[in-house]
């Protein structure tokens, strides 16, 4: 289901790294994210709500250029 907050995201399972691009154009990398968390976000009815509840402010974050 499309998100009104998240434009796109990609997961690197070897590094447990989640890259998220928001509709604002800002991009962030979240490190140490388990694959099961990403799979649950992919299946969530609202990816934005899932992200805010289970990922945001819970993992080391780096803003990407």
N, C-alpha and C positions, 0 to 999 in steps of 0.2 A: 504494500500500500504506500503511495507517495506520502511524503512528510512535508509539512508546512515549515519545518525548521531545518531539517537535514537534507541537503541536496544530494550528497553521495557519501559513501564510506567504503573503505577497503581494509582488509585485515591481512596481516602477515603472520601466519601461524608459527613460523620458526622463531620469530622475535616477540611474539605475543603483543604485537603493535597494531593499534587501530588508528587509521587516519580518517578524519571526519571533515567534510566540507559542508559548511552551513549555507543557507540561502543568502546570507549576508555577503558571502564570498570569503569569509575567514576560514582558515584551515588549521586544524590542530592534530597532534599525534598523542595518543594515550598509550602509555607503556605498561606492560604487565597485565594486560586484559586477557582473561582466559577465553579460549575458543567457545566454550559453552555460553558465555555471556554475549558474545557477538552473534552466535546462532539464535539466541533468544531475542536479541534486538531485531535481527532479520525477520523473525516470525511474528514480532509484536504488532498488534493492531495499530498502536501509535508509537512509532520509532522515537519521536521527540520525547514523549513522556517516559518511555523506557530508558532512553539515554539519560535524562535528567535524574531519574530515580536510582539507576544502577551503575552509571559510568561517570558522569560529571562529578567532579570534586572527590572521586574515589581512587583515581589513578594518577601517576605522574604525568604531567601535561606539558607539551611544548607547542608553542604557536609556530606554524610553518609559513614560509614566505609565499 
